[in-house]
Amino acid sequence: MRWKPYAAAAAAMVLLGGCSTLRTLEQARTTLEMAREAGAEAKAPYELHKGQIFLEMAEHEKDEFDWRAASEWAKVALDSARQALEGAKGGSR
């Protein structure tokens, strides 16, 4: 049973990666909502739409248990959501 410590370490790495991804997904969701409330639909529609599409892609990958892809899409979604929020507040694009 020498493999048990390795299996436990691998499982821990997967769980920790998943937690980080879930945190990024929640941040992207929250930032997109803040952008909508700040008027991004009128002031930064492209960035808002981009963020929503990337968030949907991240959610899909998460549902497929592809944590690496979900993490990457979540980061892109969060970046787009931040751009939408900045654009809605009158910042530079």
N, C-alpha and C positions, 0 to 999 in steps of 0.2 A: 504494500500500500504506500509506496514511496511517492506516488503521483498526487496524493491528497493535498499536500501543502501547495503544490503548483496549481491545482484546480481551484483551491480557495483563493489564491492570489489572483488568478485570472478572473474569477467571479467578482472579486472586489474591484478590480480595474474596470470591468464592464459597468458595475453599479455606480462607481464614482464618475465615470464618463457620462453615464445617463443622467445623473443628478445635475451635472454642469450643463448639459444640453437642455434639460427641463427648465433650469433657471434662466438660460438665454432665451428659450421660447417664451417664457412668461414675461421677460423684460421686453421682448419684441411686441408681444400682444399689448402690454400696457402702454408702450411708447406709441404704437399705432393708434390706440384709443385717445391718448393725449393729443396726438396730431390731428385726429378727426375733430376733437372738441375745440382745438385752436383754429380750425378753419382750413385744414390742409386740402379738403376736397375742392376748394376753390383756388387756394393759393399755391398748392404744391401737389396737384393731382397725380402727376407722373410718379413722383417719389412715393406717394401714399399707395398707389396701385402696385408699384414694384414691391414694396414692403409686404403688402397683403399676399401677393403671388408667392414670394419667397417663403413667407410664413406657412402658407398652405403646402408648399413643397417640403418644408422641414417637418410639418406634422405628418405628411404622408410617409416620409422616411422613418420617422419615429414609430409610426404604426406598423411598419415593416421590420422593426427592430434593427434598422441600419443606423446605429448611433453615430458613426463617423459622418455619414452623409447628412443626417439630421442636424448634427452640430454645425457643419459648414453652412448649410442653408439657413439655420437659425442666426448665425453670425451675420450673414448677408442681409437677412430680413431685419435684424436689429439696426444695422448700419443704414438701410433704406428708411426705416421708421424714424431714425434720428434726423436724417436729411429732410424728411417730410415735416417733422416737428419744427426744425429750424426754418424751413421755407414758410411754414404757416405763421411763424412768429415774425416774419419779415427779414430773416437772415439771408445771407448770400447762399447761392446754390452751388 
